[in-house]
Amino acid sequence: MARTRGGQPANTNARKHGNYATAAATATATDAAPRIPSIDDLIQQLQAKQSKIETYIDNLDGDAGENTLAAISLFRQNSATLGRLLKTRQELGGADQNVTAALNAALDQVAADLGVKL
Protein backbone atom coordinates (compact mmCIF):
# COMPACT_ATOMS: atom_id res chain seq x y z
CA MET A 1 0.00 0.00 0.00
CA ALA A 2 1.42 3.34 -1.03
CA ARG A 3 1.85 6.11 1.50
CA THR A 4 -0.58 8.97 1.08
CA ARG A 5 0.22 12.61 1.44
CA GLY A 6 0.04 14.06 5.00
CA GLY A 7 -0.05 12.37 8.33
CA GLN A 8 -0.20 8.63 8.39
CA PRO A 9 -2.75 6.62 10.36
CA ALA A 10 -2.07 6.67 14.14
CA ASN A 11 0.24 9.70 13.75
CA THR A 12 -0.20 11.95 16.81
CA ASN A 13 2.22 14.72 15.86
CA ALA A 14 -0.67 17.17 15.39
CA ARG A 15 -1.63 16.83 19.04
CA LYS A 16 1.87 17.71 20.13
CA HIS A 17 2.79 20.35 17.53
CA GLY A 18 -0.34 21.48 15.70
CA ASN A 19 -3.41 23.61 16.38
CA TYR A 20 -4.64 21.22 19.05
CA ALA A 21 -1.47 21.59 21.12
CA THR A 22 -2.35 25.01 22.59
CA ALA A 23 -5.93 24.02 23.48
CA ALA A 24 -4.78 20.77 25.08
CA ALA A 25 -2.11 22.52 27.14
CA THR A 26 -4.61 25.15 28.34
CA ALA A 27 -7.19 22.52 29.28
CA THR A 28 -4.59 20.50 31.19
CA ALA A 29 -3.35 23.55 33.09
CA THR A 30 -6.84 24.61 34.20
CA ASP A 31 -7.94 21.06 35.04
CA ALA A 32 -4.85 20.40 37.16
CA ALA A 33 -5.21 23.48 39.37
CA PRO A 34 -7.81 22.84 42.08
CA ARG A 35 -9.98 25.68 43.28
CA ILE A 36 -9.04 26.89 46.74
CA PRO A 37 -12.21 27.19 48.84
CA SER A 38 -12.97 30.55 50.40
CA ILE A 39 -13.39 30.96 54.14
CA ASP A 40 -17.16 31.26 53.61
CA ASP A 41 -17.17 27.90 51.78
CA LEU A 42 -15.33 26.28 54.67
CA ILE A 43 -17.69 27.80 57.23
CA GLN A 44 -20.69 26.58 55.27
CA GLN A 45 -19.26 23.05 55.05
CA LEU A 46 -18.50 22.98 58.78
CA GLN A 47 -22.00 24.22 59.64
CA ALA A 48 -23.49 21.42 57.54
CA LYS A 49 -21.28 18.86 59.28
CA GLN A 50 -22.20 20.34 62.66
CA SER A 51 -25.87 19.92 61.85
CA LYS A 52 -25.33 16.27 60.84
CA ILE A 53 -23.40 15.55 64.04
CA GLU A 54 -26.10 17.20 66.13
CA THR A 55 -28.79 15.08 64.44
CA TYR A 56 -26.69 11.96 65.04
CA ILE A 57 -26.28 12.80 68.73
CA ASP A 58 -30.01 13.48 69.07
CA ASN A 59 -30.82 10.07 67.56
CA LEU A 60 -28.56 8.12 69.95
CA ASP A 61 -30.30 6.08 72.62
CA GLY A 62 -28.78 8.09 75.45
CA ASP A 63 -26.24 5.57 76.70
CA ALA A 64 -22.76 6.87 77.38
CA GLY A 65 -21.08 4.38 75.06
CA GLU A 66 -18.06 4.90 72.87
CA ASN A 67 -20.16 6.14 69.94
CA THR A 68 -21.79 8.82 72.08
CA LEU A 69 -18.48 10.02 73.51
CA ALA A 70 -16.85 10.02 70.07
CA ALA A 71 -19.75 11.99 68.58
CA ILE A 72 -19.62 14.56 71.39
CA SER A 73 -15.85 14.87 70.98
CA LEU A 74 -16.26 15.38 67.23
CA PHE A 75 -18.98 17.95 67.88
CA ARG A 76 -16.64 19.81 70.27
CA GLN A 77 -13.74 19.78 67.80
CA ASN A 78 -15.97 20.94 64.96
CA SER A 79 -17.39 23.71 67.16
CA ALA A 80 -13.90 24.92 68.03
CA THR A 81 -12.82 24.91 64.38
CA LEU A 82 -15.99 26.70 63.34
CA GLY A 83 -15.46 29.31 66.05
CA ARG A 84 -11.88 29.94 64.92
CA LEU A 85 -12.98 30.33 61.30
CA LEU A 86 -15.73 32.76 62.28
CA LYS A 87 -13.24 34.76 64.35
CA THR A 88 -10.80 34.83 61.43
CA ARG A 89 -13.54 35.97 59.04
CA GLN A 90 -14.54 38.68 61.51
CA GLU A 91 -10.92 39.86 61.79
CA LEU A 92 -10.78 40.03 58.01
CA GLY A 93 -13.87 42.26 58.08
CA GLY A 94 -16.41 39.88 56.56
CA ALA A 95 -18.47 38.84 59.59
CA ASP A 96 -21.60 40.29 61.07
CA GLN A 97 -21.52 40.69 64.87
CA ASN A 98 -25.11 39.43 65.21
CA VAL A 99 -24.37 36.16 63.40
CA THR A 100 -21.34 35.43 65.57
CA ALA A 101 -23.21 36.22 68.78
CA ALA A 102 -26.17 34.06 67.73
CA LEU A 103 -23.90 31.14 66.81
CA ASN A 104 -22.00 31.39 70.09
CA ALA A 105 -25.27 31.42 72.04
CA ALA A 106 -26.54 28.38 70.12
CA LEU A 107 -23.30 26.48 70.75
CA ASP A 108 -23.44 27.35 74.45
CA GLN A 109 -27.04 26.10 74.63
CA VAL A 110 -26.18 22.83 72.87
CA ALA A 111 -23.18 22.33 75.14
CA ALA A 112 -25.35 22.93 78.22
CA ASP A 113 -27.95 20.46 76.92
CA LEU A 114 -25.29 17.82 76.39
CA GLY A 115 -23.59 18.56 79.71
CA VAL A 116 -20.32 19.40 77.97
CA LYS A 117 -18.15 22.35 78.93
CA LEU A 118 -16.69 24.20 75.94
C-alpha positions in Angstrom: 0.0 0.0 0.0 1.4 3.3 -1.0 1.8 6.1 1.5 -0.6 9.0 1.1 0.2 12.6 1.4 0.0 14.1 5.0 0.0 12.4 8.3 -0.2 8.6 8.4 -2.8 6.6 10.4 -2.1 6.7 14.1 0.2 9.7 13.8 -0.2 11.9 16.8 2.2 14.7 15.9 -0.7 17.2 15.4 -1.6 16.8 19.0 1.9 17.7 20.1 2.8 20.3 17.5 -0.3 21.5 15.7 -3.4 23.6 16.4 -4.6 21.2 19.0 -1.5 21.6 21.1 -2.4 25.0 22.6 -5.9 24.0 23.5 -4.8 20.8 25.1 -2.1 22.5 27.1 -4.6 25.1 28.3 -7.2 22.5 29.3 -4.6 20.5 31.2 -3.4 23.6 33.1 -6.8 24.6 34.2 -7.9 21.1 35.0 -4.8 20.4 37.2 -5.2 23.5 39.4 -7.8 22.8 42.1 -10.0 25.7 43.3 -9.0 26.9 46.7 -12.2 27.2 48.8 -13.0 30.6 50.4 -13.4 31.0 54.1 -17.2 31.3 53.6 -17.2 27.9 51.8 -15.3 26.3 54.7 -17.7 27.8 57.2 -20.7 26.6 55.3 -19.3 23.0 55.0 -18.5 23.0 58.8 -22.0 24.2 59.6 -23.5 21.4 57.5 -21.3 18.9 59.3 -22.2 20.3 62.7 -25.9 19.9 61.8 -25.3 16.3 60.8 -23.4 15.6 64.0 -26.1 17.2 66.1 -28.8 15.1 64.4 -26.7 12.0 65.0 -26.3 12.8 68.7 -30.0 13.5 69.1 -30.8 10.1 67.6 -28.6 8.1 70.0 -30.3 6.1 72.6 -28.8 8.1 75.5 -26.2 5.6 76.7 -22.8 6.9 77.4 -21.1 4.4 75.1 -18.1 4.9 72.9 -20.2 6.1 69.9 -21.8 8.8 72.1 -18.5 10.0 73.5 -16.8 10.0 70.1 -19.8 12.0 68.6 -19.6 14.6 71.4 -15.8 14.9 71.0 -16.3 15.4 67.2 -19.0 18.0 67.9 -16.6 19.8 70.3 -13.7 19.8 67.8 -16.0 20.9 65.0 -17.4 23.7 67.2 -13.9 24.9 68.0 -12.8 24.9 64.4 -16.0 26.7 63.3 -15.5 29.3 66.0 -11.9 29.9 64.9 -13.0 30.3 61.3 -15.7 32.8 62.3 -13.2 34.8 64.4 -10.8 34.8 61.4 -13.5 36.0 59.0 -14.5 38.7 61.5 -10.9 39.9 61.8 -10.8 40.0 58.0 -13.9 42.3 58.1 -16.4 39.9 56.6 -18.5 38.8 59.6 -21.6 40.3 61.1 -21.5 40.7 64.9 -25.1 39.4 65.2 -24.4 36.2 63.4 -21.3 35.4 65.6 -23.2 36.2 68.8 -26.2 34.1 67.7 -23.9 31.1 66.8 -22.0 31.4 70.1 -25.3 31.4 72.0 -26.5 28.4 70.1 -23.3 26.5 70.8 -23.4 27.3 74.5 -27.0 26.1 74.6 -26.2 22.8 72.9 -23.2 22.3 75.1 -25.3 22.9 78.2 -28.0 20.5 76.9 -25.3 17.8 76.4 -23.6 18.6 79.7 -20.3 19.4 78.0 -18.1 22.4 78.9 -16.7 24.2 75.9 
